[in-house]
């Protein structure tokens, strides 16, 4: 909560549905777009929350380095699964137990949802308009939706991997 105070203090009298022009500049690229304030703030809130020192959220920290502002739900799901599988690969390289079933990812997002619910209660009790509260709710919609439709999310991505899913896997890498 402390990590979020300066963001919250910037937008106490703004409505979530207000249109904004967003520009995010990093060393690699500039992202611009016209969106709602809640969409822009939810992206920013996600970064601040993940880097706040909260134990469950800290596991999402690798995603901050590769953050994509204004990403679609499918892009975010892809990044979350990719980040988690990379973490498991790195664990296996150190002879640590790896979770290739993604059960831990589902559990992680359930924990993140609980953090968001708690923070949302605190945020709703503060004075001001709805931009900050709705930004968090939008961010949490992903975490809650992710845990509720995990299999659907994987099925939705499967079509992109057809070249890996057909034929003999061993032969594919020996030719």
Residue frames relative to the residue before (quaternion, step in Angstrom):
aa qw qx qy qz dx dy dz
X 1.0000 0.0000 0.0000 0.0000 0.00 0.00 0.00
X 0.6397 0.5366 -0.3272 0.4424 3.57 0.97 -0.85
X 0.6408 0.5409 -0.3141 0.4453 3.57 1.02 -0.82
X 0.7117 0.4674 -0.2474 0.4623 3.60 1.15 -0.63
X 0.4796 0.7273 -0.4273 0.2417 3.61 1.14 -0.41
X 0.6906 0.4767 -0.3213 0.4389 3.62 0.83 -0.79
X 0.6033 0.5135 -0.3666 0.4878 3.63 1.14 -0.45
X 0.6573 0.5156 -0.3053 0.4570 3.56 0.89 -0.97
X 0.6633 0.5195 -0.3017 0.4463 3.57 0.96 -0.86
X 0.6328 0.5509 -0.3360 0.4281 3.62 1.14 -0.49
X 0.8213 0.2526 -0.0874 0.5041 3.59 1.06 -0.69
X 0.2343 0.8104 -0.5201 0.1335 3.65 0.91 0.69
X 0.7710 0.3405 -0.1721 0.5100 3.58 1.10 -0.61
X 0.5366 0.6018 -0.4104 0.4260 3.56 1.08 0.76
X 0.3865 -0.7083 0.5452 0.2271 3.52 -1.17 0.68
X 0.5937 -0.6292 0.3897 0.3160 3.54 -1.04 0.84
X 0.7061 0.4842 -0.2652 0.4435 3.58 1.04 -0.71
X 0.4227 0.7092 -0.4700 0.3120 3.62 1.24 -0.02
X 0.4159 -0.6914 0.5339 0.2528 3.56 -1.02 0.83
X 0.0225 -0.7809 0.6242 -0.0062 3.55 -1.08 0.83
X 0.3490 -0.6618 0.6096 0.2619 3.51 -1.30 0.41
X 0.1460 -0.8095 0.5671 0.0420 3.54 -0.60 1.17
X 0.0358 0.7624 -0.6458 0.0222 3.54 -1.04 0.83
X 0.0184 -0.7748 0.6308 -0.0381 3.55 -0.75 1.14
X 0.0790 -0.8028 0.5910 0.0000 3.55 -0.72 1.12
X 0.0080 -0.7622 0.6470 -0.0182 3.54 -0.92 1.01
X 0.7051 -0.4301 0.3237 0.4617 3.58 -1.25 0.01
X 0.7299 0.4642 -0.2396 0.4409 3.59 1.04 -0.79
X 0.8209 -0.0591 0.1064 0.5579 3.61 1.00 -0.77
X 0.2967 -0.6843 0.6230 0.2357 3.49 -1.41 0.15
X 0.1274 -0.7723 0.6200 0.0541 3.54 -0.94 0.93
X 0.0134 0.7886 -0.6136 0.0379 3.53 -0.82 1.02
X 0.2068 0.7772 -0.5818 0.1214 3.51 -1.19 0.50
X 0.3917 -0.6611 0.5797 0.2710 3.50 -1.30 0.36
X 0.1261 0.7931 -0.5759 0.1533 3.55 -0.71 1.10
X 0.5942 -0.5283 0.4319 0.4258 3.56 -1.25 -0.19
X 0.6357 -0.5369 0.3935 0.3907 3.54 -1.21 0.48
X 0.6524 0.5177 -0.3345 0.4409 3.61 0.94 -0.78
X 0.6251 0.5217 -0.3447 0.4672 3.62 1.04 -0.66
X 0.6724 0.4873 -0.2954 0.4724 3.57 0.89 -0.93
X 0.6901 0.4826 -0.2842 0.4583 3.58 0.88 -0.92
X 0.6327 0.5302 -0.3558 0.4382 3.61 0.98 -0.69
X 0.6189 0.5285 -0.3372 0.4732 3.57 1.07 -0.69
X 0.6797 0.4778 -0.2785 0.4817 3.57 0.92 -0.91
X 0.6357 0.5316 -0.3248 0.4559 3.59 0.97 -0.86
X 0.6194 0.5555 -0.3407 0.4378 3.58 1.00 -0.79
X 0.6535 0.5047 -0.3084 0.4723 3.58 0.96 -0.85
X 0.6962 0.4760 -0.2826 0.4569 3.58 0.80 -0.99
X 0.6645 0.5059 -0.3185 0.4484 3.59 0.93 -0.80
X 0.6717 0.5074 -0.2992 0.4493 3.59 0.92 -0.89
X 0.7359 0.3833 -0.2284 0.5092 3.59 1.10 -0.58
X 0.4556 0.7356 -0.4036 0.2974 3.59 1.26 0.28
X 0.5625 -0.6013 0.4022 0.4003 3.61 1.18 -0.30
X 0.4575 0.6567 -0.4584 0.3865 3.60 1.28 0.08
X 0.5204 -0.7003 0.3924 0.2913 3.60 -0.64 1.15
X 0.6973 0.4425 -0.3201 0.4642 3.67 0.68 -0.85
X 0.6809 0.4960 -0.2932 0.4521 3.57 0.94 -0.87
X 0.5753 0.6166 -0.3727 0.3872 3.58 1.11 -0.63
X 0.6082 0.5638 -0.3607 0.4269 3.59 1.10 -0.54
X 0.6594 0.4830 -0.3066 0.4879 3.59 1.24 -0.29
X 0.3735 0.7795 -0.4439 0.2365 3.57 1.33 -0.09
X 0.6247 0.5408 -0.3839 0.4122 3.69 0.86 -0.66
X 0.6104 0.5666 -0.3592 0.4211 3.60 1.13 -0.54
X 0.5553 0.6134 -0.4005 0.3936 3.61 1.14 -0.51
X 0.6518 0.5338 -0.3206 0.4330 3.59 0.90 -0.89
X 0.7732 0.2896 -0.1470 0.5447 3.58 1.10 -0.69
X 0.2126 0.8215 -0.4991 0.1755 3.57 1.20 0.59
X 0.1355 -0.7683 0.6216 0.0700 3.54 -1.09 0.78
X 0.2990 -0.7578 0.5480 0.1899 3.61 -0.32 1.16
X 0.8343 0.1775 -0.1681 0.4942 3.56 -1.11 0.77
X 0.2923 0.7685 -0.5178 0.2365 3.60 1.16 0.50
X 0.4898 -0.6332 0.5106 0.3137 3.53 -1.18 0.60
X 0.6772 -0.4682 0.3672 0.4327 3.55 -1.29 0.23
X 0.6656 0.5054 -0.3094 0.4536 3.60 0.90 -0.89
X 0.6386 0.5127 -0.3290 0.4703 3.61 0.99 -0.75
X 0.6633 0.5027 -0.3030 0.4643 3.57 0.97 -0.83
X 0.6259 0.5205 -0.3316 0.4768 3.58 1.00 -0.77
X 0.6421 0.5244 -0.3169 0.4608 3.58 0.94 -0.88
X 0.6741 0.4884 -0.2972 0.4676 3.60 0.91 -0.91
X 0.6508 0.5211 -0.3222 0.4484 3.59 0.97 -0.82
X 0.6745 0.4742 -0.2940 0.4835 3.58 0.90 -0.89
X 0.6484 0.5191 -0.3184 0.4570 3.59 0.94 -0.86
X 0.6459 0.5151 -0.3196 0.4641 3.58 0.96 -0.87
X 0.6770 0.4981 -0.2997 0.4513 3.57 0.87 -0.94
X 0.6731 0.4840 -0.3025 0.4703 3.60 0.91 -0.86
X 0.6065 0.5280 -0.3547 0.4770 3.61 1.07 -0.62
X 0.6358 0.5192 -0.3288 0.4670 3.59 0.98 -0.80
X 0.6588 0.5003 -0.3107 0.4681 3.59 0.99 -0.81
X 0.6171 0.5358 -0.3374 0.4673 3.57 1.05 -0.75
X 0.6700 0.4869 -0.2995 0.4736 3.58 0.94 -0.88
X 0.6097 0.5308 -0.3494 0.4737 3.60 1.06 -0.68
X 0.6769 0.4963 -0.3046 0.4503 3.59 0.87 -0.91
X 0.6183 0.5441 -0.3414 0.4529 3.60 1.09 -0.63
X 0.7050 0.3981 -0.2457 0.5330 3.59 1.22 -0.46
X 0.4959 -0.6852 0.3934 0.3604 3.55 1.31 0.38
X 0.4237 0.6503 -0.4991 0.3853 3.55 1.05 0.82
X 0.6046 -0.5612 0.4116 0.3875 3.56 -1.16 0.52
X 0.1603 -0.7902 0.5884 0.0604 3.56 -0.90 0.98
X 0.3097 -0.7397 0.5747 0.1632 3.55 -1.13 0.75
X 0.0768 -0.8226 0.5634 0.0060 3.56 -0.14 1.27
X 0.5861 0.5855 -0.3668 0.4232 3.62 1.26 -0.13
X 0.3846 -0.7441 0.4440 0.3182 3.59 1.31 -0.33
X 0.3244 0.7562 -0.5052 0.2602 3.59 1.22 0.32
X 0.6526 0.5235 -0.3095 0.4520 3.57 1.01 -0.77
X 0.6147 0.5411 -0.3451 0.4586 3.58 1.12 -0.62
X 0.6302 0.5148 -0.3265 0.4810 3.56 0.99 -0.80
X 0.6631 0.4996 -0.3011 0.4691 3.58 0.92 -0.91
X 0.6257 0.5406 -0.3322 0.4538 3.59 0.99 -0.82
X 0.6984 0.4626 -0.2851 0.4658 3.59 0.82 -0.92
X 0.5791 0.5414 -0.3803 0.4764 3.59 1.16 -0.43
X 0.6433 0.5115 -0.3120 0.4766 3.61 0.99 -0.82
X 0.6441 0.5179 -0.3171 0.4651 3.57 0.96 -0.89
X 0.6182 0.5399 -0.3364 0.4617 3.58 1.02 -0.78
X 0.6529 0.5111 -0.3170 0.4605 3.59 0.95 -0.84
X 0.6198 0.5213 -0.3332 0.4827 3.61 1.04 -0.77
X 0.6669 0.5101 -0.3007 0.4524 3.58 0.88 -0.93
X 0.6320 0.5289 -0.3324 0.4587 3.59 0.98 -0.83
X 0.6722 0.4985 -0.2926 0.4626 3.57 0.89 -0.93
X 0.6759 0.4788 -0.2930 0.4775 3.56 0.91 -0.89
X 0.6207 0.5595 -0.3309 0.4385 3.57 1.04 -0.77
X 0.6250 0.5341 -0.3337 0.4613 3.58 1.02 -0.77
X 0.6602 0.4949 -0.3019 0.4776 3.58 0.97 -0.85
X 0.6702 0.5136 -0.2985 0.4450 3.55 0.95 -0.89
X 0.6558 0.5219 -0.3143 0.4459 3.60 0.97 -0.81
X 0.6620 0.5058 -0.3114 0.4571 3.59 1.13 -0.52
X 0.5921 0.5591 -0.3758 0.4423 3.61 1.23 -0.16
X 0.5403 -0.6319 0.4384 0.3414 3.59 -1.09 0.63
X 0.5320 0.6319 -0.4708 0.3098 3.53 -1.26 0.42
X 0.6366 -0.5128 0.4120 0.4025 3.50 -1.35 -0.01
X 0.6980 -0.5570 0.3106 0.3257 3.55 -1.28 -0.08
X 0.3924 0.7526 -0.4770 0.2281 3.65 1.17 -0.04
X 0.7009 0.4645 -0.2797 0.4634 3.59 0.81 -0.95
X 0.6656 0.5088 -0.3014 0.4553 3.57 0.89 -0.94
X 0.7049 0.4591 -0.2723 0.4671 3.58 0.85 -0.93
X 0.5752 0.5619 -0.3837 0.4542 3.60 1.14 -0.51
X 0.6706 0.4770 -0.2953 0.4853 3.58 0.95 -0.86
X 0.6343 0.5259 -0.3327 0.4587 3.58 0.98 -0.81
X 0.6396 0.5183 -0.3242 0.4661 3.59 1.01 -0.80
X 0.6394 0.5147 -0.3122 0.4783 3.57 1.00 -0.84
X 0.6938 0.4765 -0.2760 0.4642 3.57 0.92 -0.88
X 0.5437 0.6022 -0.4130 0.4138 3.61 1.10 -0.50
X 0.6311 0.5183 -0.3350 0.4700 3.59 1.05 -0.70
X 0.6939 0.4813 -0.3005 0.4434 3.59 0.77 -0.98
X 0.6750 0.4760 -0.2986 0.4782 3.57 0.93 -0.84
X 0.6643 0.5050 -0.3003 0.4622 3.57 0.94 -0.90
X 0.6108 0.5640 -0.3382 0.4410 3.55 1.07 -0.77
X 0.7006 0.4555 -0.2754 0.4753 3.58 0.90 -0.89
X 0.6868 0.4965 -0.2882 0.4459 3.58 1.07 -0.68
X 0.8102 0.1960 -0.0888 0.5452 3.60 1.04 -0.65
X 0.1039 0.8444 -0.5170 0.0944 3.56 1.03 0.82
X 0.6766 0.4865 -0.2971 0.4660 3.59 0.87 -0.93
X 0.6289 0.5258 -0.3336 0.4656 3.58 1.04 -0.73
X 0.6308 0.5372 -0.3302 0.4522 3.57 1.02 -0.82
X 0.6651 0.4914 -0.3017 0.4745 3.58 0.94 -0.86
X 0.6414 0.5190 -0.3209 0.4650 3.57 0.95 -0.85
X 0.6508 0.5310 -0.3118 0.4441 3.58 1.01 -0.80
X 0.7009 0.4469 -0.2655 0.4883 3.59 1.13 -0.56
X 0.5089 0.7056 -0.3972 0.2922 3.56 1.19 -0.53
X 0.6275 0.5702 -0.3501 0.3981 3.61 0.96 -0.78
X 0.6204 0.5576 -0.3453 0.4301 3.61 1.15 -0.50
X 0.7344 0.4303 -0.2053 0.4830 3.57 1.22 -0.42
X 0.2318 0.8184 -0.5012 0.1592 3.59 1.15 0.48
X 0.6387 0.5325 -0.3484 0.4324 3.61 0.97 -0.70
X 0.6700 0.4609 -0.2958 0.5012 3.60 1.22 -0.37
X 0.7073 0.5008 -0.2460 0.4339 3.57 1.17 -0.52
X 0.6993 0.4255 -0.2808 0.5011 3.58 1.20 -0.16
X 0.7823 0.3293 -0.2462 0.4679 3.55 -1.15 0.61
X 0.6754 -0.4788 0.3915 0.4017 3.48 -1.40 -0.13
X 0.4241 -0.7339 0.4773 0.2317 3.58 -0.55 1.18
X 0.6582 0.5088 -0.3191 0.4540 3.61 0.89 -0.86
X 0.6687 0.5039 -0.2993 0.4575 3.56 0.94 -0.87
X 0.5906 0.6032 -0.3634 0.3940 3.57 1.05 -0.74
X 0.7705 0.3555 -0.1942 0.4921 3.61 0.97 -0.74
X 0.6581 0.4942 -0.3269 0.4646 3.60 1.20 0.05
X 0.5708 0.6076 -0.3851 0.3959 3.59 1.19 -0.27
